[in-house]
């Protein structure tokens, strides 16, 4: 491995039970697992090298938090090789858990592979548009057409504050679009930033979804708490609470700051969404609609 590729710190292992009520069938819609490096090799042109983060560790976290469902999102270090999360979802099903996945595929992915992924529980394709120069908009359109009949969505890793052209074209897509990490915009730009306002309009018009996740990635604070994120999160919920879901982003890869506490991240939801019924929709019923969980 190249010494120029930074190694990631492992997630915290000591997690306390949350003090806020976590309703039954709550869902963590954004997390990753990382296998043993010799069994699941990383792509050479990655931007980070994560430590192992096992499926068993992920389940232990959920048991402590009171989370019963989850969504595994393909991380960039594996490129379009979804075999680790494919194996994980099959294992979870054997163990009696109800989890889903979001994959990364090439525009020319075969229908056979899409069918295999769907049968395992994948329900979306993640598209990394945070760094330009890779995917073109025609690739986005092509994949959207391919997955529409499956009932899947596209998940965008994008900074909404510097992608006005993409934000203007989201409504033309034939599938739902989910925005990672509250739009991945620095919180200091505020809720009046033009790209963020476009995100709010997409939410209000039922044209998009957003993950209330990654607060530690968009804050300007060096450590918890992240008060500058509260206005951003509240604005998203106010735009359309029925289009918001929550995610831990465990085990927090490619992050060089102070490792967040997953219980803090879950309890922040009570600060952003004081209404208990709205929180229940965000944790339970909204993921049912987006990922096809059983009621």
C-alpha positions, 0 to 999 in steps of 0.5 A: 500500500502506498504511504501517501494513502492515509490510514483511518482511525477506528470507530469508538468501541465504548458506546452508551445507551441513548437517553432518548426513546428509540422506537421499535424497527428504527433504522440506521440508513448509512453505514459501512463494513470493512473486511479483512484486507487480504480477503477483500482488497481495496482499489489502488486509487482510493483516498483512504485505508480503513481498519477492519470494521466487522458485521458483528461490531456493527450489530453490537452497536445497533443492539446498544443503540436500540436500532433494529434495521440498517442500510449498508452503503458501498464505500469508495475503497472497494470501487464497484466490487460489491462482494463484501456487502453482498455477503454481509446482507446474505449473512444478515438474512440468515441470522434473521435481520432485516437490512438493505444495501446501496451499491456502486456499479459501472454504467454498463453493469449487467442486468444479471448483476443488478438482479443478483444485488436486488435479490440480496437486498440492495435498493439503490446506487451510490454516485460519488459526484463530490469530486468532478472528473469521473461520472458524466451526467449521461452516466447518471441518466443511463443508470437511472433508466436501468434501475427504475423498473427495480424500484431503486433510487440514486444516492448522491454524494455531493456538495450541494453548494457548488453543484448548481448544474446538477441540482437543477437537473435532479427533477428530470430523473426517473427515480428518487434521489437521496442526498448524503450527509445533509447535502455535504455543505459546510454548515457555515454557509448557512441555510440561504446558500443557493444550492441548499435552497434548491435542496430544500425545494426538492424536498418540499416538492417530494423530488428528493430525500436527505440523510440526516447524517455526517454532522461531524463532516460539515461542522466547523467545530473541532469536537462535539457538540456541533451547534452550527449544524442544528440550523441546517438539520432543522431546515431540512426537517422543516422542508419535509420531515417525510423525506428525511432519514437518519444515518450513523455513518459508522465507522466514520471513514475518511475523517481526520477529526475527533472520532464522534460518539455514535450515541451523541449522533443519535441523540442529536436527532432529538435536538433537531426534531423535538417532535417525537412523532416526527422522529418516529417517521424519520427513524421508522416509516420513512425508511420503510418507504424508501428501502422497501422494509416490511411495515 
